[in-house]
Amino acid sequence: MKKLVSTVLVASIGGFIALSASHLLSLGANAPSDQARHPESIYHLTSGSASSGTMNDFTMAAEKSLNSVVHIMTTSEQVNNLAYDPFAELFFGPQRRQQNFTQQGSGSGVIISEDGYIVTNNHVVNGATKIEVTLNDKRTYEAELIGADASTDVALIRIKEKGLPYLAYGNSDAVKIGEWVLAVGNPFNLNSTVTAGIISAKGRNNILNGNSRPIESFIQTDAVVNPGNSGGALVNTEGELIGINTAIASNNGTFQGYSFAVPVNIVKKIVSDLIEYGTVQRAYIGVSIQDIDSKLATAKDIKQLKGVYVNGINEGGSAQDAGIKSGDVITHIHDVSVSSVSELQEQVSRYRPGDKIRVMVLRGEKEMNLPVVLKTLDNTTNLVKKSDLPSTSAIALGAEFRDIDSDELANLRTDHGVKVFKLNNGKLAQVGIQQGFVVTSIDRKRVNSAAEVEKLLNNKTGIVMIEGFYPNGMRASYSFGL
């Protein structure tokens, strides 16, 4: 009996061990190796990554910016010069050489304060006799032009409303090449359009070729921008305003890959000046400068291809006062490095005459930190207000006006008017007005004296329309821009 029990017990234990081993071997054969587990872990990492989806999710930025970007419609009076016919003038006296017509334009703008201040481009509102703003919720207002700056192509308008949604300023210095951005505007009158792209370059210039003193350091993006986007918002993924869309690089007038925006750090300075002074306070270092390339570096024995080369100093300017010399290389404004003319101009454009800045220059192999007090073009530190600027006067128009006495008015069969007594080179001669012309109204307002001409034209901008007649009885009207 003992032998039988022992045999059964040993057999049972052996069978249990055999079954357990077989089960474990079966599990081992089906278990994935390290090589099989690796793709599975990558798959989960990729599909479950929250950061990948968040980086390309622009819904929050779009929601913040759509209600703060407006549609702008402008109306302006334009002039079409007609062909000159000397035979008609010979037999019938002075002929009308112009045809006036109304032109409409459109663009975009960005609300920057709850009380109705809106930033746009100067070229959107330049010469407009009427500016109409439509909000994203379809409310419409007539806007007032606060001021404009052709050098940066920035303009500021305002509507009479409170509690408006507005975009907060970002920091255009902090944006990086490759960063995602949104362009928000109204291309082709398609209201509230949002496109996405990346910042493809910074510090672009030679965009505002029609301006003799442009301040350019544009942000370049590949976000789609078309006619009508001008003045609209360039925002980052946080919904902060980092630029004002201004121009595109195109051979046919529509988007072909690149667009350009004025950096918001420049815009902030322009807006602040226009609100406080009515005009931009422009400051200058007082140097002529150029970019450094390998050819210049070799010619001037410059060791490093960085900074901006000073090839001239303005007499009596800020640079001369500070001890900057021709041949110096400007490398920093305060702690911001500058490697091109456009970057230096961008930094200096943020300051006003009288402000003190630190300029780091490289003279040979010696670095120098020089304090510079910025000045105006005429070498003063005075700030000006719009009311201090020279007015647009009759003399500036290239004409002298003379009051007409009652007897002459009777002979001319009119009860009001002012005679063009003398013509010089100026606007009036350019549009074809001739000596002896009697001005009866300016912009539809009756003119009784030469003093009223001066009053009506003081600080006038945009299109001016002058109406009247010649002594032979021929009536004429002339329009021109100021």
Secondary structure, DSSP 8 states (H G I E B T S, - for coil): -HHHHHHHHHHHHHHHHHHHHHHHHHHHHHS--HHHHHHHHHHHHHHT-HHHHHHT--HHHHHHHHTTEEEEEEEEEEEEE----HHHHHHH-S---EEEEEEEEEEEEEE-STTSEEEE-HHHHTT-SEEEEE-TTS-EEE-EEEEEETTTTEEEEE-S-SS-----B--TTS--TT-EEEEEE-GGG--SEEEEEEEEEEEE-S--TT-SS----EEEE-S---TT-TT-EEEETTS-EEEEEEEEE-SSSS-SSEEEEEEHHHHHHHHHHHHHHSS----B--EEEEE--HHHHHHHT-SSS-SEEEEEE-TTSHHHHHT--TT-EEEEETTEE--SHHHHHHHHTT--TT-EEEEEEEETTEEEEEEEE-B-TTS------GGGS----TTTTTEEEEE--HHHHHHTT-S--EEEEEE-SSHHHHTT--TT-EEEEETTEE--SHHHHHHHHTT--SEEEEEEE-TTS-EEEEEEE-
